[in-house]
Structure formats: structure tokens, C-alpha cells
Amino acid sequence: MNSKRLELFIIAILICINVCFFLIYDEQKKNDGYVSESAASDACRILEKRGVIIERDVMLTSLRKYRILSYEQTPSVYDEVSQAFLGDDATSFVLPGGIAYIGGEGYVEITDKTDFTYRDLSVFPLPVDDVSERPDLKKRFDALLAKASELASLPDSIESANGAQRSDDDLPSISSLRFGGKDMSQFFSEARPVNSEYFDGFRFIIFVQSKDGIDVCTSRLVLVADQSGRVVLARGKYVFSKPASRYDADMYDGANILFFVPADSGRVTAMRLAYYSVFYSDTGFYMIPAYVITFGDGRMLYIDAVSGYIRNQA
């Protein structure tokens, strides 16, 4: 009897060990696996026959998976941001597609869920003040705003725009910059600097937002700072809220996703993973992992890594 129980106990232990090994292997396969060398080479040959040319070292072969993130942009998020920037006595007013706040020496505007603008009113007052009496000041601000908007709207590009001098200095961290004398790095904890330019005596620092180690597509924020590190203007896109939930999903690997690229698209020069925002309501949206594929002529293709659907072309 005892030997029978011992035998059943040993079998149970072995089953548990095998289950643990399977779970560990499965997790490693999800996060640390790679497309085999032979499969990647075969994919390159087949793709070339379809007119999609890619070198083996350009193809993404990691099998790491990223979760789908779900967000809700509620008025409470906007209020929290405005209070941090402007104080509790900030006045709000509704804008088409968003809301604006004014208080102290600052102005904050959030429209279309993620479009963000900050303005230091001690440097550039609103038109209702003395800007109307200082056309030179208004002209300068308009030029800075146009420049910041241009850099913020570049589709996943950090190339210098015409008319600005690119800086080769070390890029400043968000914590080294001040908004009205305040350190606001806790609200921009996911922002990382990628480039900067000088224009009209100000430094334009370009940040991208990253989540789980990959960038958010088109989430580009430009901070315009003076020599002391005081931010006089901010323009771009940024998601301030935290994900309400996360979902596991199967993803296409970097070899198979290329078969969703239209035939005869030409040479692929770069591939990377990023998060792409898909809105499903007035306040809610998903961030879905997507492959960003760049071609030799500069075109970019955004392909949903879960469904293979082409989300955007630029």
C-alpha cells in the first residue's frame, strides 16, 4: 500500500515538474524566441519573388510579444494635468474637440484626446494681453509654434527640417527642463529625447513616448526651451493616462508579417515594432503593437502585428 502511494506521489511530482518546464519553455518562446535562420532565409527568397526585397539582417526575427493596451481619456485626466501645470485656480473653457486651461503664468490645451499644447504666458502672453500691441512678439511666437508643430507632425522621423540648425550636443532629459519653474518629469516619465534643433535662439527638443520598451507611433512631443532650460512652448502628442487594462494577443513574427506588404513594394530598409493607437469611442482607444516598415524611397507602412491589417501609409 505504501509503495503504491509512493509511486503515485512520484508520478504527481514528475507531472508538476513537466508542467513547470512547459510553462517556462512557453514563456521563453513568447518573449525570447527567434525565427529560425532557415525560415528567415526562405522568407527573404519568397518575398523577393513578390517584389518585396529585404536583407536577412534587416528582418526582425525576435518572437517577443507585446500586449494590447486599453485607455480611457476622461476629463479627470485633463484636470489633473492642468492642476499640476497651472495650479488649482486654473480656469477651463471648452474648445472644439477638447479643453483649455489658463492660470498663473501658463496656458494648457488638450484636443483630439492626445494633442497637447503648453505656453508660458510670462514670455508669450495671450493675444488678449499685450501681444496685440507687440506685433513683433506675436510674429515670433507664431514662427516658434509653426516650427514646433512641423517637427511634432513628422511621421516617425527625426530628420532636421529646413531652416534649423541641428544640434550635436547631448540631449537633455525631461527632468532637466522646467515648466514655469516646475519639474514636470513625473507626467512625462515615458518620454525620451531623440533629437534637438536650434531655431531663433531657442532649442527645440524632440521627445517620443515609449511603452513597454517600444515607441508609440506618431506620439511626438516638441519642447521649446531657452538657454536656462525653461520651457516656453510645448507642442505635440502625448498620452497622460495610464492603461485601464492589458490584453495578451498572438502576434505575427517579423518574417510572416512581410507577406502582408503589397507586392512590388520595393526594398525594405528598416523594420521596427511600435504601438499604434486605434480609437473605438470618443474617449477610448487601444494601443496595438504594429510593425513600422520603411522602404528605400522613404515610404513607411504601419502593419497591425495582431491582425496583419495595414493601419497607415506615409
N, C-alpha and C positions, 0 to 999 in steps of 0.2 A: 504493500500500500504506500509506504513511504517513498519507495523508489519510483512509483507511478507519479506521485505528487512532485517529486524532484524533477522528473522528466518533463512534466507539464510546465513547471516553473522555468526550467532552462529554455524550453520552446518559447514561452512568453517573453523571456529576456531577449532571445535572438530576434523575435519578431519586432520588439521595440527598437532594438539596435538597427535592424534593416529599415524600419520606418524613418528613424532619425537620419540614417545615411541618405535615404531617398530625398528627404526634405532638404538636407544640406546640399545635395547634388542639384536638386531642382532650383534652389535659390541661387547657387553659383551659376547655373545655366542661364537663369534670368538676368543676373546682374553682371557676371564676369565672363560669360562665354563669348566665343567669336565664330564668325562664319569661317568654315574651313578654307584652307588655301586653294584646294582643288575646286570647291564650289564657287569661290570668288573669281578664279581664273576662267571657269566655264561661263559664268555670268558675263564677264567682260567680252568674251568672244561672241556670245549670242547677241548681246546689246549692240556690238559694233555692226552686226549684220542688219540691225534695225535702224542704224544711223545715229545711235547714241554711243559716243566714244568716251571711254573713261579708263584711265590708267589704274592699275591694281592698287597703287599706294594712295590714290585719291578716294577710293571707295571706303565707306565706313563699314567696318566688319564687326564691331562690338555688338553684342546681343543684349546689352543693358536696357532695361525697360524703365520708362518714366510714367508716373501716374497722371490721370486726368484730374485737373483741379477745378473745383466749382466755387464761384464767387457771387456775392450779392453786394452791390454798391448801394447802400442805403443813405438817407440824409444824415444819420448819426455819424457816419464816417466823415462826411464833409464837415460837419460841425466840429468834430474832434480835431481835424486838420486845421481849420480856421482858428480855433481857440489856441492851439499851440503856436501858430504863426503870429496871431494878432492880439490875443488876449480874450478875456471873457466878455468884454464890452463891444465886440465887433458887431457891426450892423450887416445884415444879409439882405439881398434882393435877388429876385428871380431873373434869370436870363433865358433866352431861347435854348433849350436843351441842357440847362444847368443852373448854377447858382454862383453868386459872387459875394464876397465879404470885404468890408473896409473897416479898419480900426487902427488906432495908433498911427504909426507911420508906414503901414503896409496895406496891400491890396492882394486878395487871393481870388482866383476864378477857377472853377471846375466845371467843364462842359463835356457833353458826349461821353460821360462815365469816367473817362481816363485822361482827358485833355486838361493840363494843369498850367496855370499862369500865376506867377508871383511878381509883384512890382514894389520896389522900395520907394515910397512916396516922399521921403526926405530928399531923395535925389531926383526923382521924376514924378512930380505931383500930377494928379489927375487934371484933365482939362478944365474942370470947374474952378480950379485954383489959379495959380499964376502962369500956367503953361500957355494959356491963350494970349498972355501979354509977353510971352517969350517964345516967339515962333522958332528961334534957333534951337531952343531946348526941345520943343516938340519934334522938330525935324530930326534931331539927333536920336531921340527916343524911338521914333518911328523906324529909323535906319537900324538901330540895335534890335528892335522887335522883329523886323523883316529878316535880319541875318540869323537870329536865334531860331525863328520859325523855319527858315530854309534848312539849317543844319539838323533840326529836330525831325524834319519830314523826309530826310534822305532814307531810302529803303535799305536798311541794314548795311549802310555804307558809312565809313568814317573818313572818306576822302576829303581833302581840303577843297573848299569852294573858291571860285574865282574872287579875287579882290581881298583875300585874307592871307595873312602870313602864318604858316603852320609853325607851331612851337615844338621843339625837340626836348624841352625841359621835362623833368619828372612830373607826372600828372598828380595834382593834389587830390587827397582823399576828401570825401564828403564832410568828414569831421573837422577838417581844417578851414572850412568855409562858414560864414556867419550870415544869418538872415535877420536883419535888424539887431545885430549883436547877439543873437541866439544860436546855439548849436542845435541843429535840427536833424542830426545824423540818425536819431532813432526812427525817424519817419522815412529815411532813405537808406535803411540798412541793407537793402538788396541792390543798391545802385553801385556800379563800378565804373571808374573813368576809363575811356578808351582813346580819347584824343583831345586836343585843345588847339585853339587858334587865337591870335590876337587881331583885334579889329577896333579902330577908333579909340585906342587907349585902354580897352577892356579885354579881359581874357574870357573866351568862350570855351567852357569845359563841357565836353560831351560825355554823358553817362548812359549806360544801358542797364536795364533791370534784369537780374538773373534769379531764377528759382530752381532749386534742386540741382544747381551746377550748370544749367543751360540758360541762355539768354531768352528773353521774351521778344518775339518778333515785333518790330516797329515800336517797341517801348523805349523811346529815346528821349532823354531829358537834357536840355542845354541850360547850364547855369552861367550867367554873365557876371563876372566879379571884377572889382577894382584891384589895385595893387596890394591893398591890405587884406584881401580875401573876403570883403563884404559883397554879398550877392545883391546886385541892384535889379536884376531881372532873371526870371526863370521861365522857360517855355518848353513844352513837350508833353509826353505821355508818361503817366506813372500810375500804378495800381497801389493804392494805400491800404486797402482792406486785406485781411488775411483770408485764406481759403476756408469756405464753410465746410467743405468735405473733399475727400480724395478718393479716386476710384482706380482700381487695378484694371488694366486692359492689355490684351495681346497687341504687340506691335510688329509691323513688318521690319525685317532687318535691312541693312544698308544695301544689300545686293538685290533682294526681291523688290524693294520699293522703286528701283530704277526701271522696272518694267511697266510702271505707270507713267513714265515720261513719254510724251508723244514721240512717235517715230520721226527720224530725221531731224532731231533737235540739235545735233552737233556735239561738240566736245564739252564734257563736263570738267571744269577746272577746280571745283571745290564742293564739298558736302559737309553739312553740319546739322546737328539737332537743335531745335529751339521750340519754345512754346508759342502757339498761335491762338489768339482769342476768337471765340465763336459766341456771339450774343444770342440768347434764346428768349429774352424778355427785356423790358425797359430797364431793369436793374440787375438782371442776372446774366452771367456768361460763364463759359467753360474756357480753361486753358488746356489745349490739346497738344501733345508732342507732335512736331512736324519736322520733316526734312527740308532744309533750305539748300537748294541745288543751284549752283552758279555755272553759267556757260561761258565759253570763250569770248563771246561778243558782249558780255556784261549782263545778259538776261538772268533773271532769278526766278526760280519756281519753288512754290511752297506746297508740299505734299503732306497731307494728313498721314501720320505714321500709323494710325489705327485702322483707317478705312481705305487708304490709298487715294482718297479724293484730292484733286488739285484745288487747293484753297485760294491761291492767288498767283499771279504772274506779274513780274515787274521788269 
